[in-house]
Every structure is written in C-alpha cells, then in structure tokens.
Amino acid sequence: MAEAHIEKKFKLKHLPSLFANAFKAWNDDDPWRLSAVVAYYAVLSLPGLIVILINVVGSIWGPEIVQGHLTDEISTVLGQDAADTIKVMITETLNTEKNIISTLIGIASIIFGATGVFYQLQISLNKIWKIEDSGKFSFKRLLTDRARSFAFILVIGFLLLISFMVTAILGALNTYIKEMFPNIVLYVAYLLDLILSVSVVTTLFALMFKYMPDTQIRWKTVWIGAFITAILFTLGKYLLGLYFGTANPGSTYGAAGTIVLILLWVSYSCLIFFYGAAFTRVFSLRYGHDSHTLSEILTDIRNEDGLPNNQSV
C-alpha cells in the first residue's frame, strides 16, 4: 500500500487530480440538498437583504442609483420581468408607513431575515469542512452567528460601493480609450469589466471561506480556493444568463415565475460555491496549509489510503 503523504508544493500538473478529488468530496456532501436549503432561505431573505444594501450603500452613493444598479444586475441574470417584480417588492417595502413600534419590529425582522441565507451558508460550509455541531442550543452563539452574517451583508455593501466607484472610473477611461483607440474599446471595456467582476467576487469568497466556517484556514489556501471559485462562478453566471434568456424556465409557473427563477439561480450558484469550498478543503488537506487542523489532515489521509489511525505517515 502506498505511503500517505502531504505535498510540499503546488504544481500545475496537480490540477486535474485536485479538481477530481474536489468533485468527489463535493458530491459526498450532498450539495443539491444544501443548495436547495440555501435557495429557500434566499427567497425569504431577499427583500431584507436588498433593502439593507440600498440603505447602507445608498447613504453614500444615493438610494436611487443603488437600486438602479441592483435592478440592472438582476435583469442581466434573471430577466427584465423578474427585475421589475423585485423592484416593485423593494419599493413597497421601502414606502410602507408604520408607527415607531412597527418600524422597530420591521427593522428587526428585516435584519433577521436577511441574515438567514448567510447563516445557512455557514452551516453548509461547516458540513463541507467536516465540523460537527455540538447539538446544544446557545443563545449567545445564535446572536454571534447572526452578527457575523450581518457583517457579511455590510461587506457586500462595501464591495458594491467599491464596484460602483471603479465602474465610474472605468467609464471615464473607456471614453478616453474610445477617442484614442476606437477599434478596441469594446474589447478593453469587456476585459476591464471581467477583471473587476472576478476581483470583487474573489474578495467576497475569500472572506466567506476564511470567516464563515468554524475552523481556521490559512489565507494562502483561502485565496487560491476563492480565485478558482470566482472563475467558475463568473463562467456559471454567464451560462445561467444564457439558459434563463433562452429557456425562460420561470414562464411555466406564471405569477410565481420570479420565485422559481430565484430558487434556480441561487441553487445553481450555490452548487458552484460549494464546489469551490470543497476544492479549498481538498487543497488544504493535500498541501498541509492548515496547521491548525493538522491532526484532521493526517486522519483524512490515513482514511483515504486505508491506513489505521495509529500508523505513521
């Protein structure tokens, strides 16, 4: 039997086996069920999440501008009908007049609802990283997890703000490039937009991989996994846009079509996200980047090679 070992250095020739092992680990974690659960909570969280983002980023950039950007993004992914439906939902939520008590209850409900999807993502990442839940209810832990989830909403708002600022700068650069090099402006604009998109998504995924699971992961592992996930996510976003634009899967469900589209988009996106998380864990196990869970690394390697747990590797 081959001796188990931890690779010392990553090489490009390792990629095929890394992707294959990540797929096996991903499939073993029942990603379809995990994605379905997150998608369900995403539908419930969406109004509160968008309202918080509009208020946080809108305090600097302007609520109308932020809402317009979000609507454009939703339209690109889910289609104009879905974007219009969500826009009406947001408008109704923002314009509802309430007394002070109702307002406070509403704010608490929005925050609790908006954090639900991130809380479920944390549970899913813990499952992927094989972190067992103690099973004991702790009110303090509940508040801590919800606070962490709310922090990620603020992080998204910050990244969204940065994205808007960079987009404005790129728009000015595109005008200059168009005057100097009119024949290549479209290619340059597309390339810059792609770099911006991948950079923002990579940063978000890195923060999620680092701080969401209840374990310590080295930044080197986190950034590699986040970048791979961002590339797959960007490609998946493009393919999903083509699929929704041509097949229009929500049309069969009539008035509920928007909900179905959200469920499908979040489910498919989570499948990619969870694969990226599985890749990150496989990478960490293979190269020993996580010194805090070295015993777990050795145990997993022994189990995969069929070695007893007391045998040296």
N, C-alpha and C positions, 0 to 999 in steps of 0.2 A: 504493500500500500504506500502511496506517495506520501512524503512528509509534508505536513501542512506548513505554510509559511506566509509571512506578510511581505508584500512587495515593498522595496525601499524607494523606488522612483517610478513615477508615471511615464509611460511611453505611448505613443500614438497607436502602436500595434496592439495595445491592450484594449482599445476602444470596443472592438466587436464583442469580446468576452464580457466587458463591463456592461454594455447595452443588453446582452443576452441574460446575464445574471440579474440585472435590474428588472428586466421583464418578468423573469421567474419570480423574483421577490414581490414585484408589484401584483402579479396575478394571484399569488398566495395570500395576499392581504384583502382579497375580495373588494377590489376598487370600485366595482359597479355599485355595490351597496353603499359604500362610503360616499360616493359621488351623489347618489340619489338622496341620501340624508342631507348633505350639504345643500343640494339644489332646493330641497323642500324648505330649509331654513332661509335660503337666499330669497325665495319668493316672499316670505314673511318679513325679512329684514330689509328688503329693497327700498320701500318708502322711507323708513327711518334713516337708512344709510345715505340715500341721496340727499335728503333734507339736511342732514348734518354736514355733508360735504359742501352743499350750496351755502350754508350759513358760515362755515369755517373759512372756506376759500373765498366766498363772496364778500366777506368782510374786508378783504384786501383788493380783490380783482373786480368785484361787482357781481351781485346775485344773478342778474340777467345774463351777463356774459358767461358765467359758470354754467348756468342752466342751459344756455345755448350750446356750449361745447359738449356737455354731457349728452344732450339730445342728439347732436351730430354723431357722437361716438356710438350711441345706442342704435341710431338709424343705420350706420355702417354695418353693424353686426347683426341686428335683428330685423331691420327693415323700417320703412317710414311709418307704417301703421302701428307697429309696436312702440316706436318712439313717440308718436302722437298720444297713444294711450297712456304711456308712462308720464308724459308731460302734463296731461290733464290730472292725473293722480297726484303729481307733485304740487300742482297749482292749488288743488283742493286742500291738500294738507297744509300748505303754507298760508292760505287765506282764511282758514277756519277761525272764527271769532269765539273765544272762550273766556270764562272768568279766571281768576288767578288760580284757584284750586284745580280747575280742569286743565289749565295750562301746565301747571307743575306735574300733574299726573300724566298729561300728554308727553311732556318732555322726558319723564322717567320711562314711559312706555316706548318712546322712540329710541332712546339710548339702549334700553334692554333688548328691544327687538333688533336694532342694528348690530349689536354685538353678538347676536345668536349665531350668525354664519361663521364668524371667526372662532367662536367657542367650539363649534363643531369641527372646524378645520384643525384646531388644536388637538381635539380628541382623536381625529383621524391620523395626524402626524405622530401622536404618541403610539398609536397602534402600529404604524409603519416602522417606528423605531423600537418596537417590542418593549414598550414601557408599560408595565402593569399598573392598573388603577387599584388603589387601596380598597375601594369599595365603600369607604366611610364618608358620610356627608360632612362637609366642613363649610360653615357659612363664610368663614374668613377666606377659604380657598375659592369659594364661589365669587366673592367680591373681587379677589385678586385676579382671577381668570377673566372676569368681565372687564375689569380695569385695563388689563393687558389687551383685550380685544378692542376696547375703545381707543387705546393708544394706537393701535394699528389703523383705525379709521382716521385718526389725526395724521398719521404717517402718510396714508394715501392722499389726504388733503394737501399735505406739504409737497408731495411728489407731483400732484396735479398742478399745484401752483407753479412749481419749477418748470413743469412741462409747458404750461401756458406762456411763461416768460421766455423760455427757449424757443418756442414756436413763433412768438412775436419777433424775436431776434432773427430767426431763420427766414421769416417772411421778408424782413428788410434786406437780408443777404441775398435772397432769391431775386429781389428787384434789381440789386446791383449786378448779380451774375447774368440776369436776363439782358441787361444793357451791354455787358461786356462779351458774353458768350451765349447768344440767343439759341444756338442749336443744341446745347447740352443742358439747358436749365431744368428741363423735366427730369432728366436722369440724376442731376445733382440734388434736386429737391426730394426725389424719392429716396435717394441714398441717405441724405441727412435725416429725413423723417424716420427711416428704418433704424438708423443708429440711435436716434433719440428714443424711439419706442423700446428697442431692446435694452438700452441703458436703464430706463426708468423701471421696466419690468424686472430686469436683473436685480436692481437695488431692492425692489419690493420683495421679491422671492428670497433674496439673501437674508433680509430682516426676518421674514417669516420662518425660514429654515433655522435661523440662529436662535430666535427668542420664543417661538411658539412651542416646540416640544419641551417636555420636562427633562431635558438632558443637556449636557454641554457638548457643543460641536465646534471644532476649530474653524476659524474664519477661512482658512485656505480651502478646506473641504466645502464650506458653505458657498463661497464664490464660484467655485467650479461647478457645483451642482446647480446653483442659481442661473448661471450663464447657459448651461445646457438646457435647463427648463425653459428659460426665456426664448431661446431659439425655437424649441419645439412649440411653445405657446404661440409665438408670433406666426409660425407656419400654420398651426392649427386654427388660429383666428382667421387667417386668410381663407383656408379651406372651408371653415364653417360659414364664413360670409358667402362663399360661392354656393354652398349647399342650401343655405336658407334663402338665397336670392333666386335659385333655380327651382328647387323642390317645394319651397314655401310650406313646410310641414305643419305650420300652425293654422293654415286655411281650413283644414278639415274640422277644426274644433270651434269655428265661429267666434263668438264673443270671448271664449276662453283661449283663443289662439295666442294672445300675448303671453299668458301664463305658461302655456305649453312651450313656447319659444324660449322663455327664460329658463324653464326647467331643463330643456335640452341643451341650451348653450352652457349653463353652469355645470351640468353633468359632464359634458364632453370636455370642458375646460378643466374640471377637477380631475378627470382621468389623466390628463397631461400633467397637471400639477403633482398628483400623487406618484406618477411615474418618475418625475424629477426628484421627488423626495426619496423614492426607492433607490434611484441612481446615486443620490448623495450618500445614503447609508451604505450601499454596496462599495462605493468609492472609499468611504471612511474605513470600512472593515478591511478592504484589500490593502490599503496603504498605511494603516495604523495611524491615521491623522488625529484620532480622538483619544488622547492619552487618558482622559477621564473615564473611559469605558473600556480600558484595555482588557479586563477580565472577560467582558462581554464579547470582545473581538475574538479572543482566543477560544472561548467556548463555542462561538458560532463556527469558527474554522474547524474545530475538532468535530462538531456535529456534522458539518458538510462532508468531511473526509471520513466519517465513521470511526473516529478515534475516541477512546474513553476519555472522560473529562480530567482524569488524573495523569494523563500521558503528556510528556513534554512535547513542545512543538519547536 
